[in-house]
Amino acid sequence: MPKAHGPLFGAIPMLTRSQPLAIYMEGELSGTFAKMCRGILRYSPNPIAAIIDSHFAGKDVKDVLDSPRSAPIVATVDEAKALGAEAFVLGIATPGGRIPEAWYPAIDEAVALGLDIVNGLHDRLAPRYSASKREGQWIWDIRIEPEGLGSGQGEAAKLGNKRLLMIGTDMSIGKMTAGLEIYRAAREKGIKAEFIATGQIGITVTGRGIPLDAVRVDFASSAVEREVLAVAQADLVVVEGQGALTHPGSTANLPLLRGSCPTHFVLCHRAHQTALLRFPQIKIPPLNAYIKLYEDLAEACGTFKRPQTVAVALNTQGLPAEDAEKAKRQISEETGLPVADPVRDGVDLFLEALRL
């Protein structure tokens, strides 16, 4: 196997890769909004000291989630600290990205115990605890707009590399997971690849990126463009997608398209999902029509080069193997594209479709 180009993940601004994490999941470990926790369990190189959720205290996270590694579940922050936790991570991705008032007693305790804080939600914690945190203790509010942004210039269109944008039919459908799996496999194959994180989880596990939903709309395409140009030497740039074109709460797709000027798409979809999870009255269009919509919008009547959708990343989590295979065959027949679940099947199919 060829040697990969450099380390898989970079350094996080404050969090070191040796710091054990306590992931706060109270009441939501088995719920819909465990996305941050799942991403850290699967991709973060940091050790996990404990998961905090009193509803499952005494169990292992593998007893509750399809987790690639074990971690004890405890009821309190103090118990997590006793198990060696050095950083406290808000692991629940709430709708709208706000911190519920019910969480603050646990956060207060974590700060008082000297734990560093990783906060991927919109409400900033650093100002709240600036006077109470200890010397050397840090609070990382991830969703802060980067400095020095301007207006997008469409400069990524001039690059000669492959720029893969992960697109989707809904939020929280597997765009980051599929993108990270493709990136990781490409690097392991010796391909000069880079990953552009655009959300809190991707930034947490890779150590860099842009919190796109915290960037002002006028600067959003510039933020994406700057990240893509910074890794222009890569042969493959995988850009983490956000939201979906038909989702009423999503505004990220246009800046992602204009900032990255993608050459390729992978469509991410959940098996048997026919409507948006949070808005069941909004139906997901036929996949071929949806793919054409993404490609048409990216091309903008010939203004930009039309990207090619090369495959479908199908989220089959929770389905028996036989049902998952049937769902993949159905989607492949519907779209005429190769289909795989990146977690179950690996991503060789996607690398082949990208001719890598």
Secondary structure, DSSP 8 states (H G I E B T S, - for coil): ----SS-SS---SS--TT--EEEE-TTTTTSTT-HHHHHHHHH--S-EEEEE-GGGTTSBGGGTS--SS--BEESSHHHHHHTT--EEEE----GGG---GGGHHHHHHHHHTT-EEEE-SSS--HHHHTTTS-TT--EEE-----SS------GGGG--SEEEEEEESSSSSSHHHHHHHHHHHHHHTT--EEEE--SHHHHHHHS----GGGS-HHHHHHHHHHHHHHTTT-SEEEE---S-TT-TT---HHHHHHHH--SEEEEEEETT--B-SS-TTSB---HHHHHHHHHHHHHTTTTS---EEEEEEEE-TTS-HHHHHHHHHHHHHHHSS-EE-HHHH-SHHHHHHTT-
